Amino acid sequence: MRILHTSDWHLGQELYNYRREDEHQHFFSQLTDIVTRQQPDVMVVSGDIFHTPTPSAAARKLYNEGLLQVQRACLQMTTVITAGNHDSAARLEVDSSLWRYFNVHVVGALRRDPQTVHAQEHIICVPDKGYIVAVPHVYPHNVPLEGTDGDRMKALFTLLLQETEQMNTQQLPVVVMAHMAVEGCDITGHQNFNDTVGGMDFVSTDVFNGHYDYVALGHIHRQQGVPLHNPRIRYSGTPLAVHFDEAYEHAVSVIDLEYGATPQVVSIPIQPRRPLLTIPDQPVDFEEALHTLGAFSDDSEAYIRLFVNLNDGLPPDAAERAAIAAEGKACRFCTFKRFDNRQHTATLPQVDISPDQFREMTPLEVAGKYLEQKGFSVEKTREYVSMMAQVIKQMNAEIQ
């Protein structure tokens, strides 16, 4: 069985108020060419189809037209799409019945009742080719099985893979789809990205308990095997950079599978319509950074982040002046990457806390210690902790 593995399209994303529809159309055009050449049996899209749970009409149209374009490139191809933490399961599934006519299976939510998971509804048979175990993003507390969070996730995949094994009398390849952060993965690009939808809770690869030939992961934006170079458990990564710190190659993966054999993986790069560039390579003062932007090619389409040294601070009209410097150019100025040499050379006070002491601390006490370590005065620390306490009190009242 040949599969095409992709994920984290983030359709509808706006980057610093710039709309990106033309970039995603450019991606769909490349994806169509890849499908035309490779003729996969299955395309798996492992979550984060949209950037927000409430995608715009334009983003929905882009999804519908792009997916139809790709499907027409290989009419016999089965496509399986699962929801990610950025997606609304209900919105993703709203037209799933229609998509079945085009051989597209959409799984937005875990099929369950209060006692168990309906395993067969997550197992998609591709006749004479293999099986896809389609698991959308799911929080452990929503898995109606016994045990800790880790135990529940392991029990979920054990149940699904056991059910698949009973169905798989021909010993065809088995692919597991999951949208999660797996221990040992490289999260470069995520540290400073405001990816608060679903958080970044890590699970062990041990949760994939049973026979599988490939695990098609989504959620982490850098393509990689887990552990590194492992061909059986992999992230395809996002086809387009979502943030400036994702300064690495973006791609889709084509994998040839046989039951029980090592997967044969080929990574196919996606060329960005408009790359995300941080210039210059090293931090410089604001005036020099502005000069670098002014000297940037007039015809080069790119998103620009200026790397500035804050030793002397930024002028109050810095963003306005940078925007003016980019006028008439094909590039789009977005923001500044700030480097404060004083912060990097300062010695912060160390807080000596044992693991046992940490476990006994309240969240507010942890916050207070953090602020102290960052160099906040006693008065400021008390002020911020007091504000946090008020917010917590208000939240608890609203919950009640």
C-alpha positions in Angstrom: 0.0 0.0 0.0 1.3 3.5 -0.9 0.1 6.3 1.3 0.6 10.1 1.1 1.0 11.5 4.6 0.3 15.2 5.3 -1.1 17.2 8.2 -1.4 20.7 9.8 -2.6 22.6 6.7 -3.9 25.5 9.0 -6.2 26.8 6.2 -7.6 30.2 7.0 -4.5 31.4 8.9 -3.8 35.1 8.8 -0.1 36.0 9.4 0.1 39.4 11.0 -3.2 40.3 9.4 -2.1 39.1 5.9 -4.4 36.6 4.4 -2.7 33.5 3.0 -5.3 32.0 0.6 -3.0 32.3 -2.4 -0.3 30.4 -0.6 -2.6 27.5 0.3 -3.8 27.4 -3.3 -0.2 27.1 -4.3 0.2 24.2 -1.9 -2.9 22.5 -3.2 -1.5 22.9 -6.8 1.8 21.2 -5.7 -0.1 18.5 -3.8 -2.2 17.7 -6.9 1.0 17.3 -8.9 2.4 15.0 -6.3 -0.7 12.9 -6.2 -0.8 12.8 -10.1 2.8 11.5 -10.1 2.7 9.1 -7.1 -0.8 7.7 -7.5 -1.1 6.8 -3.8 -3.7 4.3 -2.6 -4.5 6.5 0.4 -3.9 10.1 1.5 -4.0 10.6 5.3 -4.4 14.1 6.7 -3.6 14.0 10.4 -5.4 17.0 11.8 -5.4 20.8 12.0 -7.1 21.2 8.7 -8.1 24.7 9.7 -6.3 27.3 11.8 -9.3 28.0 13.9 -12.4 26.1 15.0 -14.6 28.6 13.2 -13.0 28.9 9.7 -14.2 31.6 7.4 -16.3 31.0 4.3 -13.2 31.6 2.2 -11.3 29.0 4.2 -14.1 26.5 3.8 -14.3 27.2 0.1 -10.5 26.7 -0.2 -10.8 23.4 1.6 -13.6 22.1 -0.6 -12.1 23.2 -3.9 -8.6 22.1 -3.0 -9.6 18.7 -1.8 -11.7 18.0 -4.8 -8.8 19.1 -7.1 -6.5 16.6 -5.3 -9.1 13.8 -5.4 -9.6 14.2 -9.1 -5.9 13.6 -9.7 -6.2 10.0 -8.5 -9.8 8.9 -8.6 -9.2 5.5 -7.0 -7.4 7.1 -4.0 -9.0 6.9 -0.6 -8.6 10.0 1.6 -8.9 9.9 5.4 -9.1 13.2 7.3 -9.0 13.5 11.1 -9.6 16.6 13.3 -6.7 18.3 15.1 -6.7 20.4 18.2 -7.3 23.6 16.1 -10.4 22.0 14.4 -14.0 21.9 15.4 -15.0 18.2 15.2 -18.6 19.1 14.5 -17.8 21.6 11.7 -15.3 19.3 10.1 -17.9 16.4 10.0 -20.9 18.5 8.9 -20.6 17.5 5.3 -18.8 14.2 5.8 -21.7 12.2 4.2 -21.2 14.2 1.0 -17.5 13.6 1.0 -18.0 9.8 1.2 -19.2 10.0 -2.4 -15.7 11.2 -3.3 -14.1 8.4 -1.3 -13.1 10.8 1.5 -13.6 9.7 5.1 -13.8 12.4 7.8 -13.4 11.5 11.4 -13.8 14.6 13.7 -14.5 13.1 17.1 -14.0 9.9 19.1 -16.9 7.6 18.5 -17.9 6.6 22.1 -20.6 6.3 24.7 -20.1 6.6 28.5 -18.8 3.0 28.8 -16.8 2.3 25.7 -15.3 3.3 22.3 -17.0 2.2 19.1 -13.8 0.8 17.6 -15.1 -0.3 14.2 -16.2 3.3 13.4 -12.5 4.3 13.5 -11.2 1.5 11.2 -11.3 2.2 7.5 -10.7 -0.7 5.2 -9.1 0.0 1.8 -10.0 -3.2 -0.1 -7.0 -5.4 -0.9 -4.6 -2.6 0.2 -4.7 -2.1 4.0 -6.4 -0.6 7.0 -6.4 3.0 8.4 -7.0 3.4 12.1 -8.3 7.0 12.2 -8.0 8.7 15.6 -8.7 12.5 15.8 -7.3 14.7 18.5 -8.7 13.5 21.8 -8.1 14.5 25.4 -7.4 11.5 27.7 -10.3 12.4 30.1 -12.7 12.0 27.1 -11.6 8.4 26.6 -14.2 6.2 28.4 -11.6 3.6 29.6 -10.0 3.0 33.0 -6.7 4.3 34.3 -4.5 7.3 34.3 -4.3 9.6 31.2 -1.5 7.5 29.8 -3.3 4.3 30.6 -6.4 5.5 28.8 -4.6 6.5 25.7 -2.7 3.2 25.6 -6.0 1.3 26.2 -7.6 3.2 23.3 -5.0 2.2 20.8 -4.8 -1.3 22.1 -8.6 -1.7 21.6 -8.4 -0.2 18.1 -5.4 -2.3 17.0 -6.9 -5.5 18.4 -10.1 -4.9 16.5 -8.1 -4.2 13.4 -6.1 -7.4 13.8 -9.3 -9.5 14.0 -10.5 -7.9 10.7 -7.1 -8.1 9.0 -7.2 -11.8 7.9 -5.1 -11.0 4.8 -2.3 -9.4 6.8 -2.5 -6.1 4.9 -0.6 -3.0 6.1 -2.0 -1.1 9.0 -1.7 2.7 9.4 -2.5 4.5 12.6 -3.4 8.2 12.4 -3.0 10.4 15.5 -2.8 14.1 16.3 -0.6 14.5 19.4 2.8 15.5 20.8 4.9 12.4 21.3 7.8 12.2 23.8 11.1 12.7 22.1 9.9 14.8 19.2 11.6 18.1 18.1 9.3 21.0 18.8 11.5 23.6 17.2 9.2 26.5 16.1 6.5 25.7 18.7 8.2 27.2 21.8 7.2 30.8 21.0 4.1 30.1 19.0 0.8 30.8 20.7 -0.5 27.3 20.2 -2.7 27.2 23.2 -5.6 25.3 21.6 -5.2 21.9 23.2 -1.8 22.6 24.7 1.3 20.5 24.4 0.8 17.4 26.5 3.2 14.7 25.6 2.5 11.0 25.4 4.8 8.0 25.1 5.2 6.1 21.9 4.3 3.1 24.1 0.6 4.1 23.7 0.7 2.5 20.2 0.2 -1.0 21.6 -0.4 -3.6 19.0 0.6 -4.4 15.4 1.0 -1.4 13.1 3.2 -0.7 10.1 3.1 3.1 10.2 1.9 5.8 12.6 1.0 9.0 10.7 1.2 11.8 13.2 0.1 15.4 13.2 0.4 18.4 15.6 4.2 19.0 15.5 5.2 21.2 12.5 8.7 19.8 11.8 8.8 16.6 9.7 10.6 13.9 11.6 10.6 10.3 12.9 10.2 9.7 16.6 12.8 8.9 17.7 14.8 10.7 15.1 14.9 8.9 11.7 12.4 6.2 12.9 10.5 5.3 9.7 7.5 3.8 11.5 6.3 6.7 13.8 6.5 10.0 11.9 5.3 13.6 11.7 4.9 14.8 8.1 5.0 18.3 9.4 3.1 21.3 8.1 3.4 22.0 4.3 3.7 25.8 5.1 5.5 27.6 7.9 3.0 28.9 10.3 5.5 31.0 12.3 8.9 32.6 11.7 10.6 30.2 14.0 9.7 27.3 11.8 12.8 27.9 9.7 13.2 24.4 8.2 12.1 22.5 5.2 8.3 21.7 4.9 7.1 18.7 3.0 4.6 15.9 2.5 5.6 12.2 2.8 5.0 9.3 0.5 5.4 5.9 2.2 5.3 2.4 0.6 4.1 -0.2 3.1 4.1 -4.0 3.4 2.8 -5.9 6.4 5.6 -6.3 9.0 8.2 -4.7 6.8 10.2 -1.5 7.3 8.3 1.5 5.7 10.0 3.0 2.6 9.7 6.8 3.2 10.2 9.6 0.6 9.9 13.2 1.8 8.7 15.6 -1.0 9.4 19.3 -0.2 6.7 21.9 -0.7 8.0 25.2 -2.2 6.4 28.2 -0.4 4.7 30.8 -2.4 6.0 33.4 0.0 8.7 32.3 2.5 9.1 33.6 6.0 12.4 35.4 6.4 14.2 36.9 9.4 16.8 39.5 8.3 19.6 40.1 8.8 21.1 36.9 10.2 22.4 38.6 13.3 20.8 41.3 15.5 21.7 44.8 14.5 20.6 48.2 15.7 17.2 49.5 14.4 18.7 51.9 11.8 20.8 49.2 10.2 17.9 46.7 10.2 15.8 49.4 8.5 18.6 49.8 5.9 18.6 46.0 5.3 14.9 46.0 4.7 15.3 49.0 2.3 17.9 47.0 0.3 15.8 43.9 0.1 14.9 43.0 -3.5 11.8 44.8 -4.7 10.5 41.8 -6.6 11.0 39.1 -3.9 7.8 38.0 -2.3 8.4 37.1 1.4 7.2 37.8 4.9 9.9 39.8 6.7 10.8 39.9 10.4 13.6 42.3 11.3 16.2 41.1 13.8 17.0 44.0 16.0 19.3 44.6 19.0 17.4 46.4 21.8 20.4 47.7 23.7 19.1 51.2 22.9 15.5 50.3 22.6 13.1 50.7 19.6 11.8 54.1 18.6 8.0 54.5 19.2 7.4 54.7 15.4 9.5 51.7 14.6 6.7 49.6 13.0 5.5 52.6 11.0 9.0 53.3 9.6 9.5 49.6 8.8 6.2 49.6 6.9 7.2 52.7 4.9 10.6 51.1 4.1 8.7 48.1 2.6 6.3 50.2 0.5 6.5 49.4 -3.2 8.2 46.1 -2.6 6.6 42.6 -3.1 7.6 41.6 0.5 5.4 42.0 3.5 6.9 43.5 6.7 5.4 41.7 9.8 7.3 42.2 13.0 10.6 42.4 14.9 12.6 39.7 16.4 14.0 41.4 19.5 17.4 40.6 21.0 18.3 42.3 24.3 21.9 41.7 25.2 21.4 43.0 28.7 18.8 40.2 29.3 21.1 37.5 27.9 24.1 38.6 30.0 22.3 39.3 33.3 22.6 36.8 36.1 19.2 35.9 37.4 18.8 34.9 41.1 18.5 31.2 41.5 15.6 29.7 43.4 16.5 26.6 45.2 13.4 24.4 45.4 13.4 20.6 45.8 10.9 18.5 43.9 9.0 17.7 47.1 8.7 21.4 47.9 7.5 22.1 44.3 4.8 19.5 44.5 3.4 21.1 47.7 3.3 24.6 46.2 0.1 26.2 45.0 0.0 27.6 41.4 0.1 31.2 42.9 3.3 30.3 44.9 4.9 28.9 41.7 4.0 32.1 39.9 5.5 34.2 42.7 8.8 32.3 42.6 8.9 32.6 38.8 8.5 36.3 39.0 11.1 36.6 41.7 13.5 34.6 39.5 12.8 37.0 36.6 14.0 39.9 38.7 10.6 41.5 39.6 10.6 43.6 42.8 8.7 42.3 45.9 6.0 44.9 45.4 5.5 44.0 41.7 5.5 40.3 42.5 2.8 40.8 45.1 0.8 43.0 42.7 0.8 40.4 39.9 0.1 37.4 42.2 -2.8 39.4 43.7 -4.2 40.0 40.2 -3.8 36.3 39.4 -5.7 35.4 42.6 -8.5 37.6 41.6 -8.8 36.0 38.2 -8.8 32.5 39.6 -11.5 33.5 42.1 -13.6 35.0 39.3 -13.1 31.8 37.2 -14.1 29.6 40.0 -17.2 31.6 40.6 -18.1 31.4 36.9 -17.6 27.6 37.0 -19.8 27.3 40.0 
